[in-house]
Amino acid sequence: MSKEKELEPVFAFGFPRSGTTLLASVLERHPEICATPETHFLTKVCRRSLLGTWNYRQPATSVDKLLSQPYLNDISLNISRGSLLRKDRPPNPATFFRSLLTDYGECRNARIVVEKTPEHLLHALTLANWFPNAKFVCVVRDGRDVVSSVIKMPGASQWLAYHAASWSRFAAKEQRIEKHLAGRYLRIRYEDLIENPIAVVSNIDKFIGVQFHQNQITPSNNLESVPEWEMPWKAKTIRGFDPKRCYAYRTSLSQETQDQLTHIMREPLLHYGYNGKSNKTPRRCYSFTQRFLLGLAVSHPMKAARRLARKCLTILGKLDPIPKKT
């Protein structure tokens, strides 16, 4: 990648705990591809350092704020501050991010750079405008497995209904993005990747413009996309394709909990080809009002409104942790 304008990144995303790390690790093992750790550039870096504003009169100030963000420490770069302040390329968040990915790829002599941040799904249209030649790969996973995995994360909330509503919100957003980015967008299912890795990986490689390489389905611990501090909860992911991780919720969650989650996530589950039928209507069924409050608690742009909705749901007893299978 000798010229910055030739950068054609691949953005890999999906709901957290949906297999995005596995997807990035599979792509990273290809000799022509490198993958970054999670940059959180649009979700946390820009938001925390710039608060939505860029100082065009003194761009060096904004550049310094971005470079000081801890989320960029995992990316080993030789990028110079001066290269971000060239007169022929007015610095802004878009050119800054492009420079980061370009430098990352050039340092590793890779033709394609994969950037994997799960929550970048919510900013896919912005990334599409910043990178007209970029391609997008989204991995989806059965929402019940996602919720079962999320609650095992360090410090994660045990409010299963809240996570289920969040997954449904992501699913609705993902379906809209797919329509906007037709031709540049590929969706895969986590379960298909696990059960038939060669066919799915070959399809992804064809989509991004490389030939399938056998190394991609060979487990390896030498991956730059997974920093050492993330290994405690991502080690299992990079060990290979474990069929036991598909539909694990059937043994880890009680039948009542499964029915409850299915009731909340039925429509997106069916859309993605999963079983959306429950054995019976859950005892704690969600009314339209309660589902509306869940939506507010997850997606309202105002923090105070999200907090108020969560408080209302807690009073109603609908966000109490659902007991897991013992």
C-alpha positions as a Python dict, from the first residue, in 0.01 Angstrom:
ca = {
    (1, 'M'): (0, 0, 0),
    (2, 'S'): (226, 272, -127),
    (3, 'K'): (-26, 552, -152),
    (4, 'E'): (-274, 662, 105),
    (5, 'K'): (-547, 711, -153),
    (6, 'E'): (-531, 339, -229),
    (7, 'L'): (-649, 250, 120),
    (8, 'E'): (-953, 27, 100),
    (9, 'P'): (-1025, -73, 460),
    (10, 'V'): (-1266, -341, 569),
    (11, 'F'): (-1479, -258, 871),
    (12, 'A'): (-1590, -559, 1073),
    (13, 'F'): (-1860, -511, 1332),
    (14, 'G'): (-2165, -653, 1503),
    (15, 'F'): (-2323, -660, 1845),
    (16, 'P'): (-2064, -725, 2118),
    (17, 'R'): (-2009, -1097, 2186),
    (18, 'S'): (-2138, -1188, 1840),
    (19, 'G'): (-1811, -1321, 1699),
    (20, 'T'): (-1645, -1004, 1575),
    (21, 'T'): (-1315, -1105, 1734),
    (22, 'L'): (-1327, -1444, 1565),
    (23, 'L'): (-1402, -1274, 1233),
    (24, 'A'): (-1111, -1030, 1270),
    (25, 'S'): (-871, -1308, 1373),
    (26, 'V'): (-969, -1519, 1071),
    (27, 'L'): (-904, -1228, 837),
    (28, 'E'): (-581, -1128, 1012),
    (29, 'R'): (-425, -1468, 946),
    (30, 'H'): (-432, -1396, 573),
    (31, 'P'): (-85, -1286, 450),
    (32, 'E'): (-228, -983, 264),
    (33, 'I'): (-441, -859, 555),
    (34, 'C'): (-374, -698, 890),
    (35, 'A'): (-631, -623, 1159),
    (36, 'T'): (-627, -353, 1422),
    (37, 'P'): (-735, -389, 1783),
    (38, 'E'): (-1064, -221, 1864),
    (39, 'T'): (-1009, 151, 1809),
    (40, 'H'): (-1351, 276, 1929),
    (41, 'F'): (-1268, 579, 1717),
    (42, 'L'): (-1622, 704, 1656),
    (43, 'T'): (-1781, 560, 1968),
    (44, 'K'): (-1536, 678, 2235),
    (45, 'V'): (-1217, 840, 2104),
    (46, 'C'): (-1374, 1132, 1917),
    (47, 'R'): (-1653, 1170, 2169),
    (48, 'R'): (-1425, 1189, 2471),
    (49, 'S'): (-1145, 1398, 2322),
    (50, 'L'): (-1335, 1635, 2094),
    (51, 'L'): (-1689, 1632, 2233),
    (52, 'G'): (-1813, 1643, 1874),
    (53, 'T'): (-1609, 1949, 1772),
    (54, 'W'): (-1287, 1988, 1574),
    (55, 'N'): (-1069, 2295, 1617),
    (56, 'Y'): (-1007, 2397, 1257),
    (57, 'R'): (-819, 2713, 1356),
    (58, 'Q'): (-575, 2517, 1568),
    (59, 'P'): (-593, 2159, 1436),
    (60, 'A'): (-280, 2060, 1628),
    (61, 'T'): (-483, 2085, 1949),
    (62, 'S'): (-740, 1836, 1823),
    (63, 'V'): (-471, 1602, 1688),
    (64, 'D'): (-292, 1600, 2024),
    (65, 'K'): (-617, 1520, 2204),
    (66, 'L'): (-685, 1227, 1976),
    (67, 'L'): (-332, 1088, 2002),
    (68, 'S'): (-356, 1097, 2382),
    (69, 'Q'): (-658, 867, 2393),
    (70, 'P'): (-589, 532, 2568),
    (71, 'Y'): (-791, 339, 2309),
    (72, 'L'): (-523, 417, 2050),
    (73, 'N'): (-241, 286, 2270),
    (74, 'D'): (-307, -71, 2154),
    (75, 'I'): (-220, 28, 1796),
    (76, 'S'): (156, 21, 1746),
    (77, 'L'): (216, 312, 1509),
    (78, 'N'): (509, 500, 1368),
    (79, 'I'): (283, 782, 1264),
    (80, 'S'): (424, 1131, 1302),
    (81, 'R'): (229, 1425, 1431),
    (82, 'G'): (358, 1629, 1138),
    (83, 'S'): (207, 1394, 881),
    (84, 'L'): (-135, 1465, 1028),
    (85, 'L'): (-87, 1839, 991),
    (86, 'R'): (20, 1857, 627),
    (87, 'K'): (-95, 2171, 449),
    (88, 'D'): (-213, 1978, 144),
    (89, 'R'): (-453, 1776, 358),
    (90, 'P'): (-649, 1979, 615),
    (91, 'P'): (-671, 1761, 927),
    (92, 'N'): (-1011, 1652, 1052),
    (93, 'P'): (-1140, 1334, 1218),
    (94, 'A'): (-1184, 1161, 881),
    (95, 'T'): (-829, 1225, 756),
    (96, 'F'): (-691, 1148, 1101),
    (97, 'F'): (-858, 807, 1104),
    (98, 'R'): (-749, 741, 747),
    (99, 'S'): (-390, 824, 838),
    (100, 'L'): (-403, 587, 1136),
    (101, 'L'): (-526, 295, 927),
    (102, 'T'): (-288, 374, 639),
    (103, 'D'): (14, 385, 867),
    (104, 'Y'): (-95, 65, 1041),
    (105, 'G'): (-117, -118, 708),
    (106, 'E'): (209, 19, 570),
    (107, 'C'): (402, -80, 885),
    (108, 'R'): (284, -437, 835),
    (109, 'N'): (315, -443, 457),
    (110, 'A'): (-52, -536, 425),
    (111, 'R'): (-272, -458, 129),
    (112, 'I'): (-595, -457, 327),
    (113, 'V'): (-654, -319, 677),
    (114, 'V'): (-939, -461, 884),
    (115, 'E'): (-1073, -236, 1160),
    (116, 'K'): (-1290, -416, 1411),
    (117, 'T'): (-1497, -224, 1663),
    (118, 'P'): (-1837, -386, 1729),
    (119, 'E'): (-2021, -60, 1803),
    (120, 'H'): (-1905, 98, 1476),
    (121, 'L'): (-2214, -67, 1332),
    (122, 'L'): (-2405, 234, 1462),
    (123, 'H'): (-2173, 467, 1264),
    (124, 'A'): (-2142, 265, 944),
    (125, 'L'): (-2290, 539, 724),
    (126, 'T'): (-2037, 791, 857),
    (127, 'L'): (-1754, 549, 783),
    (128, 'A'): (-1897, 490, 435),
    (129, 'N'): (-1876, 866, 367),
    (130, 'W'): (-1523, 889, 507),
    (131, 'F'): (-1401, 586, 310),
    (132, 'P'): (-1580, 565, -27),
    (133, 'N'): (-1391, 247, -120),
    (134, 'A'): (-1440, 68, 211),
    (135, 'K'): (-1628, -257, 252),
    (136, 'F'): (-1826, -371, 552),
    (137, 'V'): (-1866, -717, 703),
    (138, 'C'): (-2120, -768, 980),
    (139, 'V'): (-2146, -1084, 1188),
    (140, 'V'): (-2476, -1167, 1358),
    (141, 'R'): (-2536, -1429, 1624),
    (142, 'D'): (-2843, -1571, 1790),
    (143, 'G'): (-2947, -1299, 2032),
    (144, 'R'): (-3005, -1543, 2315),
    (145, 'D'): (-2645, -1663, 2289),
    (146, 'V'): (-2531, -1301, 2279),
    (147, 'V'): (-2716, -1212, 2599),
    (148, 'S'): (-2592, -1528, 2770),
    (149, 'S'): (-2235, -1429, 2680),
    (150, 'V'): (-2265, -1058, 2760),
    (151, 'I'): (-2368, -1115, 3121),
    (152, 'K'): (-2046, -1312, 3176),
    (153, 'M'): (-1833, -1010, 3087),
    (154, 'P'): (-1643, -843, 3375),
    (155, 'G'): (-1866, -581, 3535),
    (156, 'A'): (-2157, -646, 3299),
    (157, 'S'): (-2512, -573, 3407),
    (158, 'Q'): (-2725, -880, 3481),
    (159, 'W'): (-3040, -720, 3338),
    (160, 'L'): (-3107, -970, 3062),
    (161, 'A'): (-3412, -785, 2930),
    (162, 'Y'): (-3203, -471, 2881),
    (163, 'H'): (-2939, -662, 2682),
    (164, 'A'): (-3213, -826, 2476),
    (165, 'A'): (-3362, -488, 2389),
    (166, 'S'): (-3016, -356, 2301),
    (167, 'W'): (-2959, -648, 2066),
    (168, 'S'): (-3296, -585, 1901),
    (169, 'R'): (-3202, -220, 1852),
    (170, 'F'): (-2874, -318, 1688),
    (171, 'A'): (-3057, -564, 1465),
    (172, 'A'): (-3300, -299, 1343),
    (173, 'K'): (-3013, -59, 1274),
    (174, 'E'): (-2816, -329, 1094),
    (175, 'Q'): (-3104, -407, 861),
    (176, 'R'): (-3135, -41, 761),
    (177, 'I'): (-2761, -10, 703),
    (178, 'E'): (-2760, -318, 479),
    (179, 'K'): (-3005, -146, 246),
    (180, 'H'): (-2802, 178, 235),
    (181, 'L'): (-2471, 3, 165),
    (182, 'A'): (-2589, -251, -91),
    (183, 'G'): (-2291, -386, -285),
    (184, 'R'): (-2042, -283, -17),
    (185, 'Y'): (-2195, -480, 267),
    (186, 'L'): (-2181, -848, 362),
    (187, 'R'): (-2362, -1012, 649),
    (188, 'I'): (-2259, -1350, 787),
    (189, 'R'): (-2399, -1561, 1066),
    (190, 'Y'): (-2171, -1668, 1349),
    (191, 'E'): (-2318, -2017, 1349),
    (192, 'D'): (-2245, -2060, 976),
    (193, 'L'): (-1887, -1949, 1031),
    (194, 'I'): (-1842, -2206, 1307),
    (195, 'E'): (-2012, -2495, 1130),
    (196, 'N'): (-1877, -2438, 778),
    (197, 'P'): (-1568, -2216, 810),
    (198, 'I'): (-1407, -2285, 471),
    (199, 'A'): (-1717, -2190, 270),
    (200, 'V'): (-1795, -1879, 478),
    (201, 'V'): (-1435, -1753, 491),
    (202, 'S'): (-1394, -1813, 116),
    (203, 'N'): (-1706, -1604, 57),
    (204, 'I'): (-1571, -1322, 276),
    (205, 'D'): (-1234, -1332, 97),
    (206, 'K'): (-1404, -1313, -241),
    (207, 'F'): (-1607, -1016, -121),
    (208, 'I'): (-1302, -817, -7),
    (209, 'G'): (-1088, -920, -305),
    (210, 'V'): (-836, -1180, -185),
    (211, 'Q'): (-788, -1553, -234),
    (212, 'F'): (-869, -1795, 45),
    (213, 'H'): (-562, -1900, 245),
    (214, 'Q'): (-543, -2215, 458),
    (215, 'N'): (-387, -2021, 746),
    (216, 'Q'): (-718, -1847, 801),
    (217, 'I'): (-879, -2154, 954),
    (218, 'T'): (-568, -2255, 1152),
    (219, 'P'): (-580, -2139, 1518),
    (220, 'S'): (-304, -1900, 1624),
    (221, 'N'): (-235, -1700, 1940),
    (222, 'N'): (-4, -1453, 1768),
    (223, 'L'): (-266, -1194, 1679),
    (224, 'E'): (-233, -817, 1696),
    (225, 'S'): (-609, -764, 1688),
    (226, 'V'): (-642, -900, 2043),
    (227, 'P'): (-435, -707, 2302),
    (228, 'E'): (-298, -894, 2600),
    (229, 'W'): (-534, -724, 2845),
    (230, 'E'): (-838, -857, 2653),
    (231, 'M'): (-725, -1219, 2658),
    (232, 'P'): (-914, -1319, 2977),
    (233, 'W'): (-1250, -1298, 2797),
    (234, 'K'): (-1137, -1343, 2434),
    (235, 'A'): (-896, -1636, 2463),
    (236, 'K'): (-1162, -1893, 2375),
    (237, 'T'): (-1255, -1702, 2062),
    (238, 'I'): (-915, -1722, 1895),
    (239, 'R'): (-858, -2091, 1972),
    (240, 'G'): (-1056, -2201, 1671),
    (241, 'F'): (-1405, -2300, 1564),
    (242, 'D'): (-1582, -2461, 1858),
    (243, 'P'): (-1929, -2597, 1768),
    (244, 'K'): (-2019, -2603, 2138),
    (245, 'R'): (-2044, -2225, 2133),
    (246, 'C'): (-2340, -2237, 1894),
    (247, 'Y'): (-2676, -2222, 2073),
    (248, 'A'): (-2506, -2262, 2410),
    (249, 'Y'): (-2795, -2070, 2570),
    (250, 'R'): (-3004, -2390, 2552),
    (251, 'T'): (-2798, -2538, 2835),
    (252, 'S'): (-2688, -2222, 3019),
    (253, 'L'): (-3029, -2054, 3058),
    (254, 'S'): (-3350, -2187, 3208),
    (255, 'Q'): (-3646, -2253, 2979),
    (256, 'E'): (-3835, -1962, 3136),
    (257, 'T'): (-3547, -1727, 3059),
    (258, 'Q'): (-3523, -1858, 2703),
    (259, 'D'): (-3893, -1792, 2650),
    (260, 'Q'): (-3858, -1444, 2799),
    (261, 'L'): (-3570, -1350, 2567),
    (262, 'T'): (-3740, -1504, 2264),
    (263, 'H'): (-4050, -1295, 2336),
    (264, 'I'): (-3844, -974, 2331),
    (265, 'M'): (-3629, -1059, 2028),
    (266, 'R'): (-3872, -1261, 1815),
    (267, 'E'): (-3884, -1040, 1504),
    (268, 'P'): (-3508, -997, 1448),
    (269, 'L'): (-3450, -1363, 1534),
    (270, 'L'): (-3688, -1469, 1260),
    (271, 'H'): (-3538, -1218, 1017),
    (272, 'Y'): (-3192, -1372, 1062),
    (273, 'G'): (-3323, -1725, 1023),
    (274, 'Y'): (-3322, -1832, 1388),
    (275, 'N'): (-3596, -2014, 1572),
    (276, 'G'): (-3825, -1748, 1714),
    (277, 'K'): (-4079, -1981, 1870),
    (278, 'S'): (-4102, -2028, 2245),
    (279, 'N'): (-4248, -2326, 2423),
    (280, 'K'): (-4504, -2106, 2595),
    (281, 'T'): (-4580, -1742, 2659),
    (282, 'P'): (-4342, -1629, 2934),
    (283, 'R'): (-4497, -1570, 3274),
    (284, 'R'): (-4354, -1218, 3281),
    (285, 'C'): (-4477, -1107, 2938),
    (286, 'Y'): (-4381, -761, 2814),
    (287, 'S'): (-4660, -524, 2719),
    (288, 'F'): (-4629, -258, 2452),
    (289, 'T'): (-4563, 7, 2721),
    (290, 'Q'): (-4290, -197, 2882),
    (291, 'R'): (-4121, -267, 2548),
    (292, 'F'): (-4148, 104, 2468),
    (293, 'L'): (-3972, 187, 2793),
    (294, 'L'): (-3705, -69, 2713),
    (295, 'G'): (-3651, 104, 2380),
    (296, 'L'): (-3611, 439, 2553),
    (297, 'A'): (-3372, 291, 2808),
    (298, 'V'): (-3153, 158, 2529),
    (299, 'S'): (-3162, 413, 2250),
    (300, 'H'): (-3283, 757, 2362),
    (301, 'P'): (-3015, 1020, 2282),
    (302, 'M'): (-3058, 1196, 2618),
    (303, 'K'): (-2887, 1030, 2913),
    (304, 'A'): (-3147, 1161, 3156),
    (305, 'A'): (-3428, 1004, 2953),
    (306, 'R'): (-3247, 668, 2942),
    (307, 'R'): (-3195, 681, 3318),
    (308, 'L'): (-3561, 768, 3379),
    (309, 'A'): (-3680, 481, 3159),
    (310, 'R'): (-3455, 235, 3342),
    (311, 'K'): (-3587, 363, 3674),
    (312, 'C'): (-3947, 314, 3560),
    (313, 'L'): (-3871, -39, 3444),
    (314, 'T'): (-3697, -119, 3771),
    (315, 'I'): (-4002, 2, 3966),
    (316, 'L'): (-4221, -220, 3748),
    (317, 'G'): (-3994, -510, 3830),
    (318, 'K'): (-3917, -579, 3467),
    (319, 'L'): (-3542, -527, 3479),
    (320, 'D'): (-3473, -759, 3768),
    (321, 'P'): (-3210, -1018, 3681),
    (322, 'I'): (-3371, -1333, 3540),
    (323, 'P'): (-3237, -1640, 3719),
    (324, 'K'): (-3002, -1853, 3512),
    (325, 'K'): (-3028, -2228, 3494),
    (326, 'T'): (-2877, -2393, 3801),
}
